Amino acid sequence: MKIFKTLLMAQLLTAVILAAVTVSALVLYSQQLVEIRERNARNTIEQILEHHLSGDAKVLSRQLDRSFELQSLRISQLDGTVLHEQNNPRTATTAAMWALQTAGSQFRPVTLRNEDHGLLLSYQLNHRPMLAPLQQLGFVLLLAPFVIGWLTVLIAKSSLNRSYRKTSQAVNQLIDGFIQDPQKTEPNWNNIPREFSDINVALQKLANFSKKQYSEMTTAAYQIAEEAYKDPVTDLPNRNRFVQYYEDHCKVSKDTDFGVFAITRCTELQSLNQTRGYQEGDQYIKDVSNIVRKVADAYKDAKLFRLNSSDFGILLPRITPKEAENFALQLQSRFNEYQKNAELDSIAYTGLVTYESGKALGELLAVADTSISLAQTKQTNAWHLQKDSAGLEMASSGYGNQNWRNVIEDVLNNNRISLLTQLIQPSNRSAKAYSEILVRFKTQENQVLPTASFLAMAEKLDKIIAVDRLIIETALTTIKNRNLQDQYFGLNLSPRCVHDDQFVIWLERRLLKDAHIAAKLIFEVSEFGLQQNLKTSKRFIDMVHRAGARITVEKFGVGITSFKFFRDLKPDFVKMDGSYTRHIDEDKNNQYFMRLMIDLAHRIGVGVFAESVETQEEKHMLESLFIDGNQGYYVGKPAPI
């Protein structure tokens, strides 16, 4: 629209200039014609006057009328007496005559004097017949530039509109094509008219810039997506990627799509994190992932994922249950070998389940989890394969829990536990310390069960109080039978027992029964467990003190602890969480915090121990901070009681 207005103004200006030039030229030409006519007429009239013999004014006027078209004529004597006078009323001033007058031409009467005849002749020629065609021509020439200019503008506008439409269509096609496929080969830029070459150049620049930006954004988005779907410790695809892959490849209904899905659960991760440090835990996870990867690589199209902190998921498409058993056996063999080198109670258990296309992922995961529970009731690093549909229904309805219940009942009824101790080494002779009693649970085949899994299932199945009672009974009996009353021993209690009134009553009676042994016992309860109910926790601690035993708050420093916690509960010892002791020789913040807590505890008569002490440097640093005792693999590994 702006271009059209500019073009219109340019054409109007041109028309005005042309009109002015045309009118000026016409006026000059008309002026010359008038001057020539006036000059010729004067000469002719002078000749007529010289040859006029009669002296009759009327005869002279008729002779002049025949020779010229006059606008006015007056014939008079020299003394002023008018002999003849005439005027032509039709000869009004024309536009051309007005233009000539404006331009400077004089249309006044001409006076001639003839002494011989004694006449005075005054006349004015009528130029209207001569100027009328010129006037018409002038109007035509005056309007022509405007008409031609307007037509030119209309034609240009029409052409411009066509160019605009063509250009808009071409630009839209280019943009649509680029949006649909930004990486498309070079588009046809010739579709844009030449008169819009600037737009063409601008679009090419924009397209090149957009392609570059799109490429960078695509690359960045792909990298971000890959990072979001990648486990940072093992670089394996994570649970989100597993869900996506299963929905895209395994759940789609295909008659020939089948296979085996397995979950390998690392049972020692939590224990390693607490006793040896998170770096050791990460290395353990990496080692397990490498073992699983090497075994799975032997199977075509096998996919490995890290589902959560301790679980790996393995998809083995189009393999039979027999092949899956071979896979599980290889895993177990590798885990057993790794267990010997790592000095761990177990490495990982594997639950396998067959699947067909269309199987819901939630059901598959539930059955695989149940298969792990079944595997954990067998030998170390065992596996279990759930094959048929009936088995799936049974497992998903709680068969795994029932099997665990049977295993726990067997442990309780047949006293299938063994005791180990791990020393807390005092930092000086005046410091009081003890050996912590650790428990291992066994199956009928004398295979060691994963401690963390056993205790978790006992908590889940409401058997944890019975398990703690068995541990305490076994510990008291062992101390008495082996005559170990001169040593101090620590026993772990679950928070559930601390807050159970019936258990507290039973424990008080049991301690009073063997009061001389009770004085040598220290019960360890987690800080988190005590904070769940400070009132019942205080009542439990008061009972333990009445019976002559002591209390250690373990995993100390993880929760929000106040001075009121010490003042109200009055524990005998606190055992700092391993996260504060690991690499304390390098961590100034942990050193400051540890020194502060030790000073506070000592002021109110509470001893402070450190767990997860794995290096000489850590031990020396803790001793320099006046720790009362150290526990960890550097100080001493668990050993039979």
C-alpha positions as CSV (number, residue, x, y, z in Angstrom):
1,M,0.0,0.0,0.0
2,K,2.8,2.4,0.8
3,I,4.5,1.6,-2.6
4,F,1.2,2.4,-4.4
5,K,0.8,5.7,-2.6
6,T,4.4,6.6,-3.5
7,L,3.8,5.7,-7.1
8,L,0.5,7.7,-7.2
9,M,2.2,10.8,-5.8
10,A,5.1,10.5,-8.3
11,Q,2.6,10.2,-11.2
12,L,0.6,13.2,-10.0
13,L,3.7,15.3,-9.6
14,T,4.8,14.3,-13.1
15,A,1.4,15.1,-14.5
16,V,1.4,18.6,-12.9
17,I,4.8,19.3,-14.3
18,L,3.8,18.1,-17.8
19,A,0.6,20.1,-17.6
20,A,2.5,23.3,-16.6
21,V,5.0,22.8,-19.4
22,T,2.2,22.1,-21.9
23,V,0.2,25.2,-20.9
24,S,3.2,27.4,-20.9
25,A,4.2,26.2,-24.4
26,L,0.6,26.6,-25.6
27,V,0.4,30.2,-24.2
28,L,3.7,31.1,-25.9
29,Y,2.5,29.7,-29.2
30,S,-0.9,31.4,-28.9
31,Q,0.8,34.7,-28.0
32,Q,3.0,34.5,-31.1
33,L,-0.1,33.7,-33.3
34,V,-1.9,36.7,-31.9
35,E,1.0,39.0,-32.4
36,I,1.4,37.9,-36.0
37,R,-2.3,38.3,-36.6
38,E,-2.4,41.7,-35.0
39,R,0.6,42.8,-37.1
40,N,-0.8,41.6,-40.4
41,A,-4.2,43.1,-39.6
42,R,-2.7,46.5,-38.9
43,N,-0.8,46.5,-42.2
44,T,-3.9,45.5,-44.1
45,I,-6.1,48.1,-42.4
46,E,-3.5,50.8,-43.1
47,Q,-3.6,49.9,-46.7
48,I,-7.4,49.9,-46.8
49,L,-7.4,53.4,-45.2
50,E,-4.9,54.7,-47.8
51,H,-7.0,53.4,-50.7
52,H,-10.4,54.4,-49.2
53,L,-11.7,57.2,-51.5
54,S,-15.3,57.7,-50.6
55,G,-14.8,58.7,-47.1
56,D,-18.0,57.0,-46.1
57,A,-17.6,55.4,-42.7
58,K,-20.3,52.7,-43.3
59,V,-18.6,51.6,-46.5
60,L,-15.3,51.4,-44.7
61,S,-16.8,49.3,-41.9
62,R,-18.4,46.9,-44.3
63,Q,-15.0,46.6,-46.1
64,L,-13.3,45.9,-42.7
65,D,-15.9,43.4,-41.7
66,R,-15.4,41.5,-44.8
67,S,-11.7,41.4,-44.2
68,F,-11.6,40.8,-40.5
69,E,-13.6,39.4,-37.6
70,L,-13.8,42.4,-35.3
71,Q,-14.8,42.4,-31.7
72,S,-15.2,46.3,-31.8
73,L,-14.9,49.1,-34.3
74,R,-15.2,52.8,-34.0
75,I,-14.7,55.3,-36.9
76,S,-14.6,59.0,-36.0
77,Q,-13.3,62.3,-37.4
78,L,-10.2,63.8,-36.1
79,D,-12.1,66.1,-33.9
80,G,-13.7,63.2,-32.2
81,T,-17.1,63.1,-33.9
82,V,-18.1,59.4,-34.1
83,L,-19.1,58.4,-37.6
84,H,-19.6,54.6,-37.0
85,E,-19.4,52.3,-34.0
86,Q,-20.0,48.6,-33.6
87,N,-19.4,45.8,-30.9
88,N,-19.7,42.0,-31.1
89,P,-21.4,40.8,-27.8
90,R,-20.6,37.0,-28.5
91,T,-16.9,37.6,-28.2
92,A,-16.5,37.0,-24.5
93,T,-13.1,36.5,-23.1
94,T,-12.0,32.9,-23.5
95,A,-9.8,30.9,-21.2
96,A,-7.0,31.1,-23.8
97,M,-7.4,34.8,-24.0
98,W,-7.3,35.1,-20.3
99,A,-4.2,33.0,-20.2
100,L,-2.6,35.2,-22.8
101,Q,-3.6,38.3,-20.9
102,T,-2.1,36.7,-17.8
103,A,1.0,35.9,-19.7
104,G,1.4,39.6,-20.7
105,S,-0.3,39.9,-24.1
106,Q,-2.3,43.1,-24.6
107,F,-5.9,42.8,-26.0
108,R,-6.5,46.6,-26.2
109,P,-8.1,48.4,-29.1
110,V,-5.7,49.5,-31.9
111,T,-6.0,53.2,-33.0
112,L,-5.0,54.3,-36.6
113,R,-5.0,57.9,-37.8
114,N,-5.4,58.9,-41.4
115,E,-4.7,62.6,-42.0
116,D,-5.5,62.4,-45.6
117,H,-9.1,61.4,-45.1
118,G,-9.4,62.9,-41.6
119,L,-10.4,59.7,-40.0
120,L,-9.5,58.1,-36.7
121,L,-10.0,54.4,-36.7
122,S,-10.1,52.4,-33.4
123,Y,-10.6,48.6,-33.6
124,Q,-10.1,45.3,-31.7
125,L,-9.7,42.0,-33.5
126,N,-11.8,39.0,-32.4
127,H,-9.2,36.2,-31.8
128,R,-11.8,33.7,-30.4
129,P,-12.2,31.6,-33.6
130,M,-8.5,31.2,-33.8
131,L,-7.9,30.5,-30.1
132,A,-10.9,28.2,-29.5
133,P,-9.2,25.1,-31.1
134,L,-6.0,25.9,-29.2
135,Q,-8.1,26.2,-26.1
136,Q,-9.6,22.7,-26.7
137,L,-6.2,21.4,-27.5
138,G,-4.9,22.9,-24.3
139,F,-7.6,21.2,-22.2
140,V,-6.7,17.9,-23.9
141,L,-3.0,18.4,-23.3
142,L,-3.7,19.6,-19.8
143,L,-5.8,16.5,-18.9
144,A,-3.7,14.0,-20.8
145,P,-0.8,13.7,-18.3
146,F,-3.3,13.2,-15.4
147,V,-5.2,10.6,-17.4
148,I,-2.1,8.9,-18.6
149,G,-0.5,9.0,-15.1
150,W,-3.7,7.6,-13.5
151,L,-3.9,4.8,-16.0
152,T,-0.2,4.1,-15.5
153,V,-0.8,4.0,-11.7
154,L,-3.7,1.6,-12.2
155,I,-1.8,-0.6,-14.5
156,A,1.2,-0.5,-12.1
157,K,-1.1,-1.3,-9.2
158,S,-2.6,-4.2,-11.0
159,S,0.8,-5.5,-11.9
160,L,2.1,-4.9,-8.4
161,N,-0.8,-6.8,-7.0
162,R,-0.1,-9.7,-9.2
163,S,3.5,-9.6,-8.2
164,Y,2.5,-9.4,-4.6
165,R,0.2,-12.3,-4.9
166,K,2.8,-14.3,-6.7
167,T,5.5,-13.3,-4.2
168,S,3.2,-14.0,-1.2
169,Q,2.4,-17.4,-2.6
170,A,6.0,-18.2,-3.3
171,V,7.1,-17.0,0.2
172,N,4.3,-19.0,1.9
173,Q,5.3,-22.1,-0.1
174,L,8.9,-21.7,0.9
175,I,8.0,-21.1,4.6
176,D,5.6,-24.0,4.7
177,G,8.1,-26.3,3.1
178,F,10.8,-25.2,5.5
179,I,8.5,-25.6,8.5
180,Q,7.5,-29.1,7.4
181,D,11.1,-30.2,6.7
182,P,13.8,-27.7,7.9
183,Q,16.6,-29.9,6.7
184,K,15.1,-30.1,3.2
185,T,17.4,-29.6,0.2
186,E,17.8,-26.1,-1.1
187,P,14.3,-24.8,-2.1
188,N,13.5,-23.2,-5.5
189,W,14.2,-19.5,-5.0
190,N,13.3,-18.7,-8.6
191,N,9.6,-18.7,-7.7
192,I,10.0,-15.2,-6.2
193,P,9.8,-12.5,-9.0
194,R,13.0,-10.6,-9.8
195,E,11.6,-7.3,-8.7
196,F,11.5,-8.7,-5.2
197,S,15.1,-9.9,-5.2
198,D,15.7,-8.2,-1.8
199,I,13.0,-10.4,-0.3
200,N,14.7,-13.4,-1.9
201,V,18.1,-12.5,-0.4
202,A,16.5,-11.9,3.0
203,L,14.6,-15.2,2.9
204,Q,17.8,-17.1,2.0
205,K,19.6,-15.5,4.9
206,L,16.8,-16.3,7.2
207,A,16.6,-19.9,5.9
208,N,20.3,-20.4,6.3
209,F,20.2,-18.9,9.8
210,S,17.1,-21.0,10.7
211,K,18.7,-24.2,9.4
212,K,21.8,-23.5,11.6
213,Q,19.6,-22.7,14.6
214,Y,17.4,-25.8,14.0
215,S,20.4,-28.0,13.6
216,E,21.9,-26.6,16.9
217,M,18.6,-26.9,18.7
218,T,18.0,-30.4,17.4
219,T,21.4,-31.4,18.5
220,A,21.0,-29.8,21.9
221,A,17.5,-31.3,22.4
222,Y,18.8,-34.7,21.4
223,Q,21.7,-34.3,23.9
224,I,19.3,-33.1,26.7
225,A,16.9,-36.0,25.9
226,E,19.7,-38.5,26.0
227,E,21.0,-37.1,29.3
228,A,17.5,-37.3,30.7
229,Y,17.3,-40.9,29.7
230,K,20.7,-41.9,30.9
231,D,21.8,-43.1,34.3
232,P,24.8,-41.0,35.5
233,V,26.6,-43.7,37.3
234,T,26.5,-46.5,34.7
235,D,25.7,-44.6,31.5
236,L,22.9,-47.1,31.0
237,P,19.4,-46.1,29.8
238,N,17.2,-45.3,32.9
239,R,13.7,-46.3,33.9
240,N,12.1,-43.6,31.7
241,R,13.8,-45.0,28.6
242,F,12.9,-48.6,29.6
243,V,9.2,-47.6,29.9
244,Q,9.4,-45.9,26.5
245,Y,11.1,-48.8,24.8
246,Y,8.7,-51.4,26.3
247,E,5.7,-49.4,25.1
248,D,7.1,-49.0,21.6
249,H,8.6,-52.4,21.0
250,C,7.2,-55.0,23.4
251,K,3.6,-54.0,24.1
252,V,2.6,-53.7,20.5
253,S,0.6,-56.7,19.5
254,K,2.7,-59.0,17.3
255,D,2.0,-62.7,17.2
256,T,5.7,-63.6,17.1
257,D,6.9,-61.1,19.8
258,F,7.9,-62.9,23.0
259,G,10.9,-63.1,25.3
260,V,12.1,-62.9,28.9
261,F,12.3,-59.9,31.2
262,A,14.6,-60.0,34.2
263,I,15.3,-57.7,37.2
264,T,18.7,-58.0,38.9
265,R,18.6,-56.4,42.4
266,C,21.9,-55.4,44.1
267,T,21.3,-56.4,47.7
268,E,24.5,-54.8,49.2
269,L,24.2,-51.3,48.0
270,Q,22.7,-49.8,51.2
271,S,25.1,-51.7,53.4
272,L,28.1,-50.6,51.3
273,N,27.0,-46.9,51.3
274,Q,26.8,-47.0,55.1
275,T,29.9,-49.0,55.9
276,R,32.4,-48.3,53.1
277,G,31.1,-45.1,51.6
278,Y,29.2,-43.9,48.6
279,Q,32.1,-44.2,46.2
280,E,32.4,-47.9,47.1
281,G,28.7,-48.2,46.5
282,D,28.9,-46.6,43.1
283,Q,31.8,-48.8,42.1
284,Y,29.8,-51.8,43.2
285,I,26.9,-50.8,41.0
286,K,29.3,-50.2,38.1
287,D,30.9,-53.7,38.6
288,V,27.4,-55.3,38.6
289,S,26.3,-53.4,35.5
290,N,29.5,-54.5,33.7
291,I,28.8,-58.2,34.7
292,V,25.2,-58.0,33.5
293,R,26.2,-56.2,30.3
294,K,28.8,-58.8,29.4
295,V,26.4,-61.7,29.9
296,A,23.5,-60.0,28.1
297,D,25.7,-59.0,25.1
298,A,25.8,-62.7,24.1
299,Y,22.0,-62.5,23.3
300,K,20.8,-60.8,20.2
301,D,18.8,-57.6,20.7
302,A,19.2,-57.7,24.5
303,K,18.6,-54.4,26.2
304,L,19.9,-53.4,29.6
305,F,18.4,-50.6,31.8
306,R,19.0,-49.2,35.3
307,L,15.5,-49.0,36.8
308,N,16.4,-47.5,40.1
309,S,19.3,-47.3,42.6
310,S,19.6,-51.0,43.1
311,D,17.7,-52.6,40.2
312,F,18.7,-53.4,36.6
313,G,16.2,-54.4,34.0
314,I,17.1,-56.8,31.2
315,L,14.9,-57.4,28.1
316,L,15.8,-60.6,26.2
317,P,13.6,-60.7,23.1
318,R,12.7,-64.0,21.4
319,I,14.5,-66.4,23.8
320,T,13.1,-69.5,25.3
321,P,12.8,-70.2,29.1
322,K,15.7,-72.7,28.7
323,E,17.9,-70.0,27.3
324,A,16.8,-67.7,30.0
325,E,17.9,-70.3,32.6
326,N,21.4,-70.4,31.0
327,F,21.5,-66.6,31.2
328,A,20.6,-66.6,34.9
329,L,23.2,-69.3,35.6
330,Q,25.9,-67.3,34.0
331,L,24.9,-64.3,36.0
332,Q,25.0,-66.2,39.2
333,S,28.4,-67.7,38.4
334,R,29.8,-64.2,37.7
335,F,28.2,-62.8,40.9
336,N,29.7,-65.6,43.0
337,E,33.1,-64.9,41.6
338,Y,32.8,-61.2,42.2
339,Q,31.5,-61.9,45.8
340,K,34.7,-63.7,46.7
341,N,36.9,-60.8,45.6
342,A,34.7,-58.1,47.1
343,E,34.3,-59.9,50.5
344,L,30.5,-59.3,50.6
345,D,27.7,-61.4,51.9
346,S,26.0,-61.4,48.5
347,I,26.0,-59.5,45.2
348,A,22.6,-59.6,43.5
349,Y,19.5,-61.7,43.0
350,T,17.7,-62.0,39.7
351,G,14.0,-62.5,39.1
352,L,12.9,-63.6,35.5
353,V,9.5,-63.8,33.9
354,T,8.4,-64.7,30.4
355,Y,6.3,-62.3,28.5
356,E,4.3,-62.0,25.3
357,S,3.3,-58.9,23.3
358,G,0.5,-57.0,24.9
359,K,1.5,-57.7,28.5
360,A,1.0,-54.7,30.8
361,L,4.2,-53.3,32.1
362,G,3.0,-52.9,35.6
363,E,2.1,-56.6,35.8
364,L,5.4,-57.6,34.3
365,L,7.3,-55.6,36.9
366,A,5.2,-56.9,39.8
367,V,5.8,-60.5,38.8
368,A,9.6,-59.9,38.3
369,D,9.8,-58.3,41.7
370,T,8.0,-61.3,43.2
371,S,10.5,-63.6,41.4
372,I,13.3,-61.8,43.1
373,S,11.7,-62.4,46.5
374,L,11.6,-66.1,45.6
375,A,15.2,-66.0,44.5
376,Q,16.2,-64.4,47.8
377,T,14.9,-67.4,49.7
378,K,17.3,-69.7,47.9
379,Q,21.1,-69.7,47.8
380,T,23.4,-66.7,47.5
381,N,23.0,-64.7,44.3
382,A,20.2,-67.0,43.2
383,W,17.6,-66.5,40.5
384,H,14.1,-67.6,39.9
385,L,12.2,-67.9,36.6
386,Q,8.4,-67.6,36.5
387,K,7.3,-69.3,33.3
388,D,3.5,-69.8,32.7
389,S,0.5,-67.7,33.1
390,A,-0.8,-69.5,36.1
391,G,2.5,-68.8,37.8
392,L,2.1,-65.1,36.9
393,E,-1.3,-64.9,38.5
394,M,-0.1,-66.7,41.6
395,A,3.0,-64.5,41.9
396,S,1.2,-61.3,41.3
397,S,-1.4,-62.2,44.0
398,G,1.3,-62.4,46.7
399,Y,2.9,-65.8,46.4
400,G,6.4,-64.2,46.9
401,N,5.3,-62.7,50.2
402,Q,3.9,-66.0,51.4
403,N,7.2,-67.7,50.5
404,W,9.1,-65.0,52.5
405,R,6.7,-65.5,55.4
406,N,7.6,-69.3,55.3
407,V,11.3,-68.5,55.3
408,I,11.0,-66.1,58.2
409,E,8.9,-68.5,60.2
410,D,11.5,-71.2,59.5
411,V,14.3,-68.9,60.8
412,L,12.3,-68.0,63.9
413,N,11.2,-71.6,64.7
414,N,14.6,-73.2,64.1
415,N,16.8,-70.4,65.3
416,R,18.6,-70.1,61.9
417,I,20.8,-67.2,62.8
418,S,24.5,-66.7,63.4
419,L,26.2,-63.9,65.2
420,L,29.2,-61.8,64.2
421,T,30.9,-58.9,66.0
422,Q,32.6,-55.8,64.8
423,L,34.8,-53.9,67.2
424,I,34.5,-50.3,68.0
425,Q,38.1,-49.4,68.9
426,P,38.5,-46.9,71.7
427,S,40.7,-43.9,71.0
428,N,42.3,-43.9,74.4
429,R,42.3,-46.1,77.5
430,S,39.8,-44.0,79.4
431,A,37.3,-44.2,76.6
432,K,34.5,-46.8,76.8
433,A,33.7,-48.8,73.8
434,Y,32.2,-52.1,72.8
435,S,31.8,-54.7,70.0
436,E,28.6,-54.5,67.8
437,I,26.8,-57.8,67.3
438,L,25.8,-58.4,63.7
439,V,23.3,-61.0,62.6
440,R,23.2,-63.3,59.6
441,F,20.1,-65.2,58.6
442,K,20.2,-68.7,56.9
443,T,17.9,-71.0,55.0
444,Q,17.3,-74.6,55.5
445,E,20.2,-75.3,53.1
446,N,22.4,-73.2,55.3
447,Q,22.6,-70.4,52.7
448,V,23.0,-66.9,54.0
449,L,20.0,-64.6,53.2
450,P,20.6,-61.0,52.4
451,T,20.3,-59.2,55.7
452,A,18.7,-56.0,54.4
453,S,16.1,-58.0,52.4
454,F,15.3,-60.3,55.3
455,L,14.8,-57.4,57.7
456,A,12.7,-55.4,55.2
457,M,10.4,-58.4,54.5
458,A,10.2,-59.1,58.3
459,E,9.1,-55.4,58.8
460,K,6.6,-55.7,55.9
461,L,5.1,-59.0,57.1
462,D,4.9,-57.8,60.8
463,K,7.6,-60.2,62.0
464,I,10.3,-57.7,63.0
465,I,9.5,-57.8,66.7
466,A,9.8,-61.6,66.7
467,V,13.1,-61.4,64.8
468,D,14.5,-58.8,67.3
469,R,13.4,-61.0,70.3
470,L,15.2,-64.0,68.7
471,I,18.4,-61.9,68.2
472,I,18.4,-60.7,71.8
473,E,17.7,-64.2,73.2
474,T,20.4,-65.7,71.0
475,A,22.9,-63.0,72.0
476,L,22.2,-63.4,75.8
477,T,22.5,-67.2,75.5
478,T,25.7,-67.0,73.6
479,I,27.3,-64.5,76.0
480,K,26.3,-66.7,78.9
481,N,27.3,-70.0,77.4
482,R,30.7,-68.7,76.2
483,N,31.4,-66.8,79.4
484,L,31.7,-63.4,77.8
485,Q,30.2,-61.4,80.6
486,D,33.4,-59.3,80.9
487,Q,32.9,-57.8,77.4
488,Y,30.6,-55.1,76.2
489,F,28.3,-55.8,73.3
490,G,26.0,-53.7,71.2
491,L,22.7,-54.9,69.8
492,N,20.6,-53.2,67.1
493,L,16.9,-52.7,67.6
494,S,14.4,-51.7,65.0
495,P,12.3,-48.5,65.7
496,R,9.2,-50.6,65.6
497,C,10.3,-52.5,68.8
498,V,11.3,-49.3,70.6
499,H,7.7,-48.0,70.3
500,D,5.9,-51.3,71.0
501,D,4.8,-51.4,74.6
502,Q,4.6,-55.2,74.8
503,F,8.2,-55.6,73.5
504,V,9.4,-53.0,76.0
505,I,7.8,-54.9,78.9
506,W,9.3,-58.2,77.6
507,L,12.8,-56.7,77.2
508,E,12.8,-55.2,80.7
509,R,11.9,-58.6,82.3
510,R,14.5,-60.4,80.1
511,L,17.2,-57.9,81.1
512,L,16.3,-58.2,84.8
513,K,16.6,-61.9,84.5
514,D,20.2,-61.7,83.5
515,A,21.1,-58.4,85.2
516,H,24.9,-59.1,85.2
517,I,24.8,-59.5,81.4
518,A,22.4,-56.5,80.9
519,A,25.0,-54.2,82.4
520,K,27.3,-55.1,79.5
521,L,24.8,-54.4,76.8
522,I,24.4,-51.3,74.6
523,F,21.3,-51.1,72.5
524,E,21.7,-49.2,69.2
525,V,18.6,-47.4,67.7
526,S,18.7,-45.0,64.8
527,E,18.2,-41.3,65.3
528,F,15.3,-41.3,62.9
529,G,13.6,-44.1,64.8
530,L,13.9,-42.3,68.1
531,Q,12.6,-39.0,66.6
532,Q,9.4,-40.7,65.4
533,N,8.0,-40.6,68.9
534,L,10.1,-38.8,71.5
535,K,7.7,-39.7,74.3
536,T,7.9,-43.5,73.8
537,S,11.6,-43.2,73.0
538,K,12.3,-41.6,76.3
539,R,10.2,-44.2,78.1
540,F,12.2,-47.0,76.4
541,I,15.6,-45.4,77.2
542,D,14.6,-44.9,80.9
543,M,13.7,-48.6,81.0
544,V,17.0,-49.6,79.5
545,H,18.9,-47.4,82.1
546,R,16.9,-48.9,85.0
547,A,17.9,-52.4,83.8
548,G,21.6,-51.3,83.8
549,A,22.1,-51.3,80.0
550,R,23.0,-48.3,77.8
551,I,21.8,-46.7,74.6
552,T,23.6,-45.6,71.5
553,V,21.9,-43.3,68.9
554,E,23.2,-44.5,65.6
555,K,23.1,-42.8,62.2
556,F,23.4,-39.6,64.1
557,G,23.5,-36.3,62.3
558,V,21.2,-37.3,59.4
559,G,18.1,-35.8,60.9
560,I,17.5,-32.4,62.5
561,T,18.9,-32.7,66.0
562,S,18.6,-30.1,68.8
563,F,20.0,-29.8,72.3
564,K,16.6,-30.8,73.6
565,F,17.1,-34.2,72.0
566,F,20.1,-34.8,74.3
567,R,18.5,-33.3,77.3
568,D,15.3,-35.2,77.1
569,L,16.5,-38.7,75.9
570,K,19.9,-38.7,77.7
571,P,21.6,-41.3,75.5
572,D,24.9,-42.8,76.6
573,F,26.6,-42.8,73.2
574,V,26.0,-41.4,69.7
575,K,27.4,-43.0,66.5
576,M,28.0,-40.5,63.8
577,D,26.6,-41.3,60.4
578,G,29.1,-42.6,57.9
579,S,28.5,-39.6,55.6
580,Y,30.4,-37.4,58.1
581,T,33.4,-39.7,58.6
582,R,34.1,-40.6,55.0
583,H,37.0,-38.5,53.7
584,I,36.9,-36.4,56.8
585,D,40.6,-35.8,56.5
586,E,39.8,-33.8,53.3
587,D,36.5,-32.2,54.3
588,K,36.9,-29.0,56.5
589,N,33.2,-28.7,56.9
590,N,32.8,-32.2,58.3
591,Q,35.8,-31.6,60.6
592,Y,34.2,-28.5,62.0
593,F,30.8,-30.2,62.4
594,M,32.3,-33.3,64.0
595,R,34.4,-31.3,66.5
596,L,31.3,-29.2,67.4
597,M,29.2,-32.3,68.0
598,I,32.0,-34.1,70.0
599,D,32.5,-31.0,72.2
600,L,28.7,-30.7,72.8
601,A,28.3,-34.4,73.6
602,H,31.3,-34.5,76.0
603,R,29.9,-31.5,77.9
604,I,26.8,-33.5,78.8
605,G,28.6,-36.8,79.3
606,V,27.8,-38.6,76.0
607,G,30.4,-40.6,74.2
608,V,30.9,-40.2,70.4
609,F,31.8,-43.0,68.0
610,A,32.5,-42.9,64.3
611,E,31.5,-45.6,61.8
612,S,32.6,-46.4,58.2
613,V,36.3,-45.6,59.1
614,E,38.1,-47.1,56.1
615,T,41.5,-45.4,56.0
616,Q,44.4,-44.5,58.3
617,E,44.0,-40.8,57.5
618,E,40.4,-40.8,58.5
619,K,41.2,-42.6,61.8
620,H,44.0,-40.1,62.7
621,M,41.8,-37.1,61.8
622,L,39.0,-38.4,64.0
623,E,41.3,-39.1,66.9
624,S,42.7,-35.5,66.6
625,L,39.0,-34.4,67.0
626,F,38.8,-36.4,70.3
627,I,36.5,-39.1,69.0
628,D,35.9,-41.8,71.6
629,G,36.0,-44.8,69.3
630,N,36.2,-45.8,65.6
631,Q,34.4,-48.6,63.7
632,G,35.0,-49.7,60.2
633,Y,36.8,-52.1,57.9
634,Y,40.2,-50.3,58.6
635,V,39.7,-50.9,62.3
636,G,38.3,-54.4,62.1
637,K,36.0,-56.5,59.9
638,P,33.1,-58.5,61.2
639,A,34.1,-61.8,62.7
640,P,32.4,-64.7,64.4
641,I,31.6,-63.9,68.1
